[in-house]
């Protein structure tokens, strides 16, 4: 739950950021493409839908 006001717009929202991760690229990539596990480690993500 959040105490933030509801957004006043409709449609997709895109947010971007960058970071340097001190880990092997293969391990980072495995975690990033495991979409079903996002909600386990990122509390800001409630779910991920990847259209076919």
C-alpha positions in Angstrom: 0.0 0.0 0.0 1.1 3.5 -0.7 0.0 6.9 0.6 0.9 8.4 -2.8 -1.9 10.1 -4.8 -3.3 8.2 -7.8 -1.6 9.2 -11.1 -3.4 11.8 -13.2 -2.5 10.1 -16.5 -3.4 6.9 -18.3 -1.1 4.7 -20.4 2.3 3.2 -20.0 4.9 4.7 -17.7 8.6 4.4 -18.4 11.3 5.1 -15.8 15.0 4.5 -16.3 18.1 4.5 -14.2 21.6 3.1 -14.5 24.1 1.5 -12.1 27.5 -0.2 -12.2 27.2 -3.8 -10.8 30.3 -5.5 -9.6 29.4 -9.0 -10.6 29.9 -11.3 -13.6 27.7 -10.3 -16.5 26.3 -13.8 -16.9 25.0 -13.8 -13.3 23.5 -10.3 -13.7 21.8 -11.3 -16.9 20.3 -14.4 -15.4 18.7 -12.3 -12.6 17.5 -9.6 -15.0 15.7 -12.0 -17.4 14.1 -13.9 -14.6 10.9 -11.8 -14.8 8.8 -14.0 -12.6 11.1 -13.4 -9.7 11.2 -9.6 -9.8 8.7 -9.1 -7.0 10.9 -11.2 -4.7 13.9 -8.8 -4.8 12.4 -5.5 -5.9 9.6 -4.2 -3.7 8.6 -1.6 -6.3 7.7 -4.3 -8.9 4.3 -5.9 -8.2 4.4 -8.0 -11.4 5.9 -8.2 -14.9 4.0 -8.9 -18.1 6.0 -9.6 -21.2 3.7 -9.7 -24.3 4.3 -12.5 -26.7 
